[in-house]
Amino acid sequence: MPELPEVETVRRGLQPIMEGARIERVELRRPDLRFPLPLDFTARLQGRTIDALARRAKYLLIHLDDGAVVIAHLGMSGSFRIEHDTEAEKTADTPGDFHHPRSKDEKHDHVVFHLTRPEGAARVIYNDPRRFGFMLLSDTASLSDHPMLSGLGVEPTGNALDGVSLSDMLRTKKTPLKSALLDQHLIAGLGNIYVCEALWRAALSPKRIAGTIATRPGKETVRSRRLAEAIRTVIADAVAAGGSTLRDHRQADGSLGYFQHNFSVYDREGAPCPRITCTGAVQRIVQAGRSTFYCPRCQR
């Protein structure tokens, strides 16, 4: 399943095409994805202008000019493809040294947004072979109370996640540190890959009891500050690189990301620890049914 950096990469790829565009019509090629599509989905979107394309955790949020919001999730294999009608853009190259052509199997194209822009018409096509993704409708006023979004924790991309806030949220937790970091009620959108990477950068064991990196309320520790910085920077690095590009994920322009070549520990079982001062090797363990990769020598 795409993690936060992959979703943010998709958002940035779609943003120049979708923001400010008018939705002329929406073509539904099936009535459902993971859930049934809203009965008034096409009627609510037709003729509306897209004000903004945002993200909350792993959800894409399409804000319309009448206050409606499309909540979209990519699921396991969902992706968006952009097709232009102007001849110049049809022949334009897509960036990325690891470019892969998009699937031309239209049986997996389930939702098509027909857009008009000053530059010309375009289509944004949602393709999802496994149909674990979904699209729902909400409105701006009640968005934070929507069942998919209510209760989500702090975003791991800004200054709201710092040593103090991380210390406070983990101070009473008696679960392993990795498990606590995957709790979406604490940190929204942080997934397995980047938790492994952040813990390695912070030199903290995934097996450590989460509360041990904290002390008094409202006070950071060296460990909590180091971990907060590691989370923010690993997410920022992955977004800048275009995501991890595991399995089905592609950027909106069809190109692959680069961050998978920079994994320090994830999926590198048996490899030497890349920390210059460490002579350990990466190990794999299973925590709560998920693979954890870490160096037991330098991560304490």
C-alpha positions in Angstrom: 0.0 0.0 0.0 1.4 3.4 -0.9 2.7 5.3 2.1 2.5 9.0 2.9 5.4 10.1 0.6 3.9 8.2 -2.3 0.5 9.8 -1.8 2.2 13.3 -1.5 4.1 12.6 -4.7 0.9 11.8 -6.5 -0.8 14.9 -5.1 2.0 17.1 -6.4 1.9 15.4 -9.8 -1.9 16.0 -10.1 -1.9 19.5 -8.6 -0.9 21.5 -11.7 -3.5 19.7 -13.8 -6.4 19.6 -11.3 -6.3 22.8 -9.3 -8.3 25.5 -11.1 -9.8 23.0 -13.6 -13.5 22.7 -14.3 -15.0 19.2 -14.1 -17.0 18.9 -17.2 -18.2 15.4 -16.3 -17.2 12.3 -14.4 -17.3 8.9 -16.0 -18.0 6.0 -13.7 -17.2 2.7 -15.4 -18.3 0.6 -12.4 -20.6 1.5 -9.4 -18.1 0.6 -6.7 -14.5 0.4 -5.7 -13.7 -0.9 -2.2 -17.0 0.8 -1.2 -20.0 1.8 -3.4 -19.4 5.2 -5.1 -21.8 7.8 -3.7 -25.1 7.8 -5.6 -24.8 11.5 -6.4 -21.1 11.4 -7.1 -21.3 12.5 -10.8 -24.1 15.1 -10.2 -22.2 16.7 -7.2 -19.0 17.0 -9.3 -20.2 18.0 -12.7 -19.7 21.7 -13.5 -17.7 22.3 -10.3 -14.2 23.9 -10.2 -11.4 22.3 -8.2 -10.2 24.9 -5.7 -7.4 22.8 -4.1 -5.8 19.4 -4.0 -4.7 18.5 -0.5 -3.6 15.5 1.5 -4.4 14.3 5.0 -2.3 11.3 6.1 -2.7 8.9 3.1 -5.9 10.4 1.8 -6.1 12.8 -1.2 -8.6 15.6 -0.7 -10.1 17.3 -3.8 -11.7 20.5 -2.6 -14.5 21.9 -4.9 -15.7 25.5 -5.2 -19.1 24.7 -3.5 -17.5 23.3 -0.4 -17.7 19.6 -1.3 -14.6 17.4 -0.8 -13.8 14.2 -2.6 -11.9 11.9 -0.2 -9.8 9.5 -2.3 -7.6 6.6 -1.1 -5.3 4.6 -3.4 -5.6 1.3 -1.6 -3.2 -1.4 -2.6 -2.9 -0.7 -6.3 -4.7 2.5 -7.2 -3.1 5.1 -9.3 -4.0 8.2 -11.4 -3.0 8.7 -15.0 -3.1 12.1 -16.8 -4.0 12.3 -20.4 -3.9 15.7 -22.3 -5.8 16.7 -25.4 -3.3 19.3 -26.7 -0.9 18.0 -29.2 2.1 19.6 -27.6 1.4 17.8 -24.3 0.6 14.5 -25.9 4.2 14.4 -27.2 5.9 15.8 -24.1 8.3 13.5 -22.3 7.5 12.4 -18.8 10.4 13.1 -16.3 12.2 10.3 -14.4 15.2 8.2 -15.3 13.1 5.1 -14.3 10.2 5.8 -16.5 7.8 2.9 -17.0 4.8 3.1 -19.5 1.4 3.1 -17.9 -0.9 0.1 -18.3 -3.1 0.4 -21.3 -5.6 -2.2 -19.9 -8.7 0.0 -19.8 -10.7 -2.6 -17.8 -9.0 -1.3 -14.7 -9.8 2.4 -15.5 -12.7 2.9 -13.2 -13.2 6.6 -12.8 -12.4 9.3 -15.4 -12.5 13.0 -14.6 -13.0 15.1 -17.8 -11.4 18.5 -17.1 -11.1 21.8 -18.9 -8.3 24.2 -18.3 -7.1 27.4 -20.1 -4.3 25.2 -21.5 -6.7 22.7 -22.9 -8.8 19.7 -22.0 -7.4 16.8 -19.9 -8.5 13.6 -18.4 -7.5 12.3 -15.0 -8.1 8.5 -14.8 -8.2 6.4 -11.7 -6.9 2.9 -12.4 -7.1 0.2 -9.7 -6.7 -3.5 -10.6 -7.4 -4.7 -7.1 -10.1 -2.1 -6.3 -9.0 -1.6 -2.7 -9.1 2.2 -3.2 -12.1 4.3 -2.7 -13.7 7.7 -3.3 -16.2 9.3 -0.9 -17.8 12.7 -0.5 -17.8 15.1 2.4 -17.9 18.8 2.8 -15.4 21.2 4.2 -17.3 22.1 7.3 -17.5 18.5 8.6 -14.4 17.1 7.0 -12.5 16.6 10.3 -15.4 14.6 11.7 -15.6 12.2 8.7 -15.1 8.6 9.9 -12.1 8.2 7.6 -10.3 11.3 9.1 -11.6 11.8 12.6 -9.1 10.7 15.2 -6.0 11.0 13.0 -2.9 12.2 14.8 -0.4 14.8 13.9 1.1 15.0 10.5 4.8 13.8 10.3 5.7 16.6 7.8 5.8 19.8 9.8 6.9 21.5 13.0 3.9 20.1 14.9 5.9 16.9 15.4 8.8 17.8 17.6 10.6 16.3 20.5 8.1 17.7 23.1 5.0 16.5 21.3 6.5 13.0 20.5 7.6 12.7 24.2 4.1 13.5 25.4 2.3 11.2 23.1 4.6 8.2 23.9 5.2 8.9 27.6 2.6 6.4 28.9 2.9 3.8 26.1 4.1 0.3 27.1 4.0 -1.1 23.5 7.2 -1.5 21.4 8.3 1.8 19.9 7.7 0.7 16.3 4.1 -0.3 17.1 3.4 3.0 18.8 4.7 4.9 15.8 2.4 3.0 13.5 -0.6 4.1 15.6 -2.5 6.4 13.2 -4.2 8.1 16.2 -0.8 9.4 17.3 1.0 10.1 14.0 -1.1 10.2 10.8 0.2 8.5 7.7 3.4 7.0 9.0 3.8 3.5 7.6 6.1 0.5 8.0 8.8 1.4 5.6 9.5 4.9 7.0 9.2 3.9 10.6 12.0 1.4 10.0 14.1 4.0 8.3 13.4 6.7 10.9 14.3 4.4 13.8 17.6 3.5 12.1 18.4 7.2 11.6 17.6 7.9 15.3 19.6 4.9 16.4 16.6 3.6 18.4 15.6 -0.1 18.6 12.1 -0.9 17.3 11.8 -3.3 20.3 12.3 -0.6 22.9 9.3 0.2 25.0 7.9 3.5 23.6 7.5 5.3 26.9 11.3 4.9 27.6 12.1 7.8 25.2 10.1 10.2 27.3 10.3 11.7 30.8 8.2 14.5 32.3 5.1 16.0 30.5 6.0 18.9 28.3 9.7 18.1 28.2 11.6 16.6 25.3 14.5 14.1 25.7 17.5 13.6 23.5 15.9 10.5 22.2 12.5 12.1 21.5 14.1 15.1 19.7 16.3 12.8 17.7 13.4 10.6 16.6 11.1 13.5 15.7 13.9 15.0 13.5 14.5 11.6 11.9 10.8 11.1 11.1 10.5 14.5 9.5 13.6 14.2 7.5 13.0 10.7 6.2 9.6 11.7 5.0 10.9 14.9 3.4 13.7 12.9 1.7 11.3 10.3 0.4 8.9 13.0 -1.0 11.8 14.8 -2.7 12.9 11.5 -4.2 9.4 10.7 -5.5 8.5 8.0 -3.0 9.7 4.4 -2.5 8.0 3.0 -5.7 7.2 -0.4 -4.3 5.0 -2.8 -6.3 2.3 -0.9 -8.1 3.0 2.7 -7.2 3.8 5.2 -9.9 4.0 8.9 -9.8 1.2 10.7 -11.6 3.4 11.3 -14.6 4.2 7.6 -14.9 7.8 7.8 -13.6 9.3 5.8 -10.8 10.7 7.3 -7.6 14.3 7.0 -6.4 14.1 6.6 -2.6 14.1 2.8 -2.7 17.7 3.0 -3.7 18.4 4.9 -0.5 16.9 2.5 2.0 19.3 2.1 4.9 17.7 -0.9 6.5 14.3 -1.7 4.9 14.3 -4.9 2.9 18.1 -5.2 3.4 18.3 -8.2 5.7 21.8 -9.5 6.1 23.4 -6.4 4.6 26.1 -4.5 6.5 24.7 -1.7 8.6 25.4 1.5 6.5 26.3 3.6 9.6 30.0 4.3 9.2 30.7 3.7 12.9 28.8 0.4 13.1 30.0 -3.1 12.3 26.6 -4.7 12.7 24.3 -6.2 10.0 20.7 -5.6 9.3 18.3 -8.1 10.8 14.6 -8.8 10.1 12.1 -9.6 12.8 8.3 -9.7 12.8 6.3 -7.3 14.9 2.5 -7.4 14.9 2.6 -9.4 11.7 4.8 -6.8 9.9 8.5 -7.1 8.9 10.8 -4.9 10.8 14.3 -4.2 9.6 16.9 -2.8 12.0 20.5 -3.1 13.2 20.6 -4.6 16.7 24.2 -3.3 17.2 23.6 0.4 16.9 19.9 0.7 17.4 19.3 0.7 21.2 
